[in-house]
Amino acid sequence: MNCYELQSSSSDEEKKSFSKAFLRLWNHEDNIKYLSFTGVLFKEEQINSWISELGSMNPIKYYYINERNDISAIIIINTDSVNGFEIFGLCVDSSSKSKGYGDFLIKKAIDIAVKSGHKAIWTSVLADNM
């Protein structure tokens, strides 16, 4: 399984591919109701703005599974040492479900939290997200 972190040093092509995959996954009609409290679709400018803010001072991190040049799962984590470690979002493409991608990314987040000294992980899950 190929898992990558999107970084400020990532190539422009990688950032563009990530942005397109994020929009495809998050804005899918089956996912948006769980990944946006408002139900408003994410926009390319918004994602590109977040990507432009990547760096050592930004506690938001993006990890993704890329199989056969296709980003099929993304997790967003907040590694803030003051407010705590939080999983902001996790999404797996419907065609890639039951392949263990979500489990892998959750374990990746736990590993990062433990290595950075966090004692707890926060997340929000809507009651009807099953």
C-alpha positions as CSV (number, residue, x, y, z in Angstrom):
1,M,0.0,0.0,0.0
2,N,1.5,3.3,-1.0
3,C,0.8,6.1,1.5
4,Y,2.1,9.6,1.1
5,E,2.1,12.9,2.9
6,L,1.3,16.0,0.9
7,Q,4.0,18.5,1.7
8,S,5.0,22.0,0.8
9,S,7.8,20.4,-1.2
10,S,5.5,18.1,-3.1
11,S,5.6,18.7,-6.9
12,D,3.0,20.9,-8.5
13,E,1.7,17.9,-10.3
14,E,1.3,16.0,-7.0
15,K,-0.5,19.0,-5.5
16,K,-2.8,19.3,-8.5
17,S,-3.6,15.5,-8.4
18,F,-4.3,15.7,-4.7
19,S,-6.6,18.7,-5.2
20,K,-8.6,16.9,-7.9
21,A,-8.9,13.7,-5.8
22,F,-10.0,15.7,-2.8
23,L,-12.7,17.4,-4.7
24,R,-13.8,14.1,-6.3
25,L,-13.9,12.2,-3.0
26,W,-15.2,14.9,-0.6
27,N,-17.8,16.3,-3.0
28,H,-19.3,13.0,-4.1
29,E,-23.0,12.9,-3.2
30,D,-22.5,9.9,-0.9
31,N,-19.7,11.6,1.1
32,I,-20.5,15.4,1.3
33,K,-23.3,14.9,3.8
34,Y,-20.7,13.3,6.2
35,L,-17.7,15.5,5.4
36,S,-19.3,19.0,5.4
37,F,-21.5,20.1,8.3
38,T,-23.1,22.7,6.0
39,G,-23.4,20.4,3.0
40,V,-21.8,23.0,0.8
41,L,-19.5,21.6,-1.8
42,F,-15.8,22.3,-1.5
43,K,-14.2,24.4,-4.2
44,E,-10.9,24.1,-6.0
45,E,-9.7,27.6,-4.8
46,Q,-10.4,26.5,-1.2
47,I,-8.4,23.3,-1.5
48,N,-5.6,25.0,-3.3
49,S,-5.5,27.7,-0.5
50,W,-5.1,25.0,2.1
51,I,-2.4,23.2,0.1
52,S,-0.5,26.5,-0.2
53,E,-0.4,26.8,3.6
54,L,1.4,23.5,4.0
55,G,4.6,23.7,6.0
56,S,6.3,23.1,9.3
57,M,4.3,25.8,11.2
58,N,1.0,24.4,9.9
59,P,-0.4,21.6,12.1
60,I,-2.8,20.3,9.4
61,K,-1.4,17.3,7.5
62,Y,-2.8,15.4,4.5
63,Y,-2.0,11.7,3.9
64,Y,-3.3,9.7,1.0
65,I,-3.3,6.3,-0.6
66,N,-2.2,6.3,-4.2
67,E,-2.6,3.0,-6.0
68,R,-1.8,2.8,-9.8
69,N,-1.6,6.6,-10.0
70,D,-5.1,7.0,-8.5
71,I,-5.6,8.7,-5.1
72,S,-8.3,6.5,-3.6
73,A,-8.3,7.5,0.1
74,I,-7.4,10.7,2.1
75,I,-7.1,11.5,5.7
76,I,-6.7,15.0,7.2
77,I,-5.2,15.3,10.6
78,N,-4.4,18.2,13.0
79,T,-1.2,17.7,14.9
80,D,-1.6,20.8,17.0
81,S,0.3,20.4,20.3
82,V,-1.9,23.0,22.1
83,N,-5.4,22.0,21.1
84,G,-4.7,18.3,20.7
85,F,-4.5,15.7,17.9
86,E,-7.6,15.5,15.7
87,I,-8.7,13.5,12.7
88,F,-10.6,16.1,10.6
89,G,-11.7,13.8,7.9
90,L,-11.3,10.5,6.2
91,C,-12.7,9.5,2.8
92,V,-12.2,6.3,0.7
93,D,-13.4,6.1,-2.9
94,S,-16.4,3.9,-3.2
95,S,-14.6,1.7,-5.7
96,S,-11.8,1.1,-3.2
97,K,-13.9,0.3,-0.1
98,S,-13.2,-3.0,1.8
99,K,-9.5,-2.9,0.7
100,G,-8.3,-1.7,4.2
101,Y,-7.4,1.8,3.1
102,G,-9.4,3.5,5.8
103,D,-8.0,1.2,8.5
104,F,-4.5,1.8,7.2
105,L,-4.9,5.6,7.3
106,I,-6.4,5.5,10.9
107,K,-3.4,3.4,12.0
108,K,-1.1,5.9,10.3
109,A,-2.8,8.7,12.3
110,I,-2.5,6.8,15.5
111,D,1.2,6.2,14.8
112,I,1.8,9.9,14.2
113,A,-0.1,10.8,17.4
114,V,1.9,8.4,19.5
115,K,5.2,9.5,18.0
116,S,4.4,13.1,18.6
117,G,3.5,12.5,22.3
118,H,-0.2,12.9,22.1
119,K,-2.3,11.0,24.7
120,A,-5.6,11.3,22.9
121,I,-7.1,11.6,19.4
122,W,-10.2,13.7,18.8
123,T,-12.6,13.2,15.9
124,S,-16.2,14.0,15.1
125,V,-18.5,11.5,13.4
126,L,-22.1,12.2,12.5
127,A,-24.5,9.8,14.0
128,D,-25.9,8.6,10.6
129,N,-22.4,8.0,9.1
130,M,-22.3,4.2,9.0
